[in-house]
């Protein structure tokens, strides 16, 4: 539940900058390429732009640390197919068919049909499956089932994921409706209230069971008096077998065994070059979890991981976030290797050193505050590789672990991923977005001056303080808010950040240069939440994704509650709609009031309160405004979503076979990277 995605796909940075030099100039040098010499944009298709990110200072790591990063990176790539299969049970079959055709088709590749086929394959790579990574809707190909059948039949059946060559027709019969019929599995995650969310979601966490059956199944395991509950259901699929409901557990010897075994193999190599004893223990406990699937071991691992604050290299690898489960229990496989940016982390250390002050002074009811904020450790990191749920679309901040009681008793680790934010901002230079959507030159200038600072600080505060703040009242079930839990949790973290960005404490601590800087973030937040994030929504659709719902909720609530005092409003000029903030001080008050209410809902497990807030302010879209925003956005020719390609790491060995260095290069494009990943890291059967 704890990751921050970029607020807008477009950052809002504006300096003129030309980036015409070729990426090739920067390849495999011993010094990191500078931002000015780096080619950030790699590819554009459909509604997606693919970027590259730099890994500055990788060369300053010790040889042992580089080797550690290398093995953790390998472990991060081995789970790719797990995430595909979790997203939908047809994903691996369809992806491998598309790739088989793409690499072997010998016919005419100059046609519109072929271009649409290529775009669809890229969309599947971007989404880790056939449903859009953000909107959850099935991606409908812009070519026909007949064309696809012709392509499939023209390729040697041995190149397709069909065991028996004669069975191609049979195989196609299975996957064609899933690809082409809009009525079959239309949504990966359905959150429409009143429907059976398990039956109507295409995600592959359940088979043959109803929502009620799943809820009963897990309610029987839960003990309301348990103060340290396991994360029930986190690492399994629930299926009906011979009339009985059972869990198929992800582990060595269980579901996804071949991929998990390979992850374990790389983790063993990583453990051997760990930086210190604590880190070694972390890796070994994770290995034990993958071997047993035991959720108690997962909690042990999470606790050891929180305690490891000395290592420079760190990683995420496992079943982590529950956004794509309609019931918020089952976790998607995710990985990221990173290392600490020591200089930039001084900023986050100031924040975590003052964590108790922030908790004590928040506008939240004292019953819901933590008496003692424990172990909030925050750092700025450099991502070295993205995998699973974090690739190609990736967060800019993360706060883990997710278990409420581990956070309560042991604290959490919070990170701001600055090299990813850098790529977003650099790729947005001078794209015209701010000039189009901001009310006046004043807002544009303010954003230019402050927003790189305030963006990063918002992420720090959201992750380090926001998610770590507050507590549940005794006896309140952590799953009480069900489908609204993620939205409420994200709103809580955002509001905490927004409230404190405007506090005099920020300037006092030297985190912001003056008392005007926060206005840049306030304006951008309101503009995005109420308006410009609609560029990511198809006409006629509601808002689905938790972070988007949270931003709409906050912005629309503030617009309505601020009406009487004219705090913030929509204004028209030349037939265009803009957000105008008239009173920033009162806007801060409103954020504080909503923070108090959201925390009350979370702390008391008030499902009805959550439902009312989210459904009233966070889901619905004003169709006229939506249409206008889409048209204005279209005219700018920008992509509303962004993904990344990873750098390539190579072990350098001497003639005795000893590792002497790890080289990093940035020369792979989106297509070659995904095809390579499918060759090197694809060991699961198509049906799991
Ligand atoms: Zn978050």
Boltz pocket constraint, residues with backbone or C-beta under 6 A from the ligand:
constraints:
  - pocket:
      binder: B
      contacts: [[A, 1], [A, 2], [A, 3], [A, 4], [A, 462], [A, 467], [A, 489], [A, 490], [A, 493]]
      max_distance: 6.0
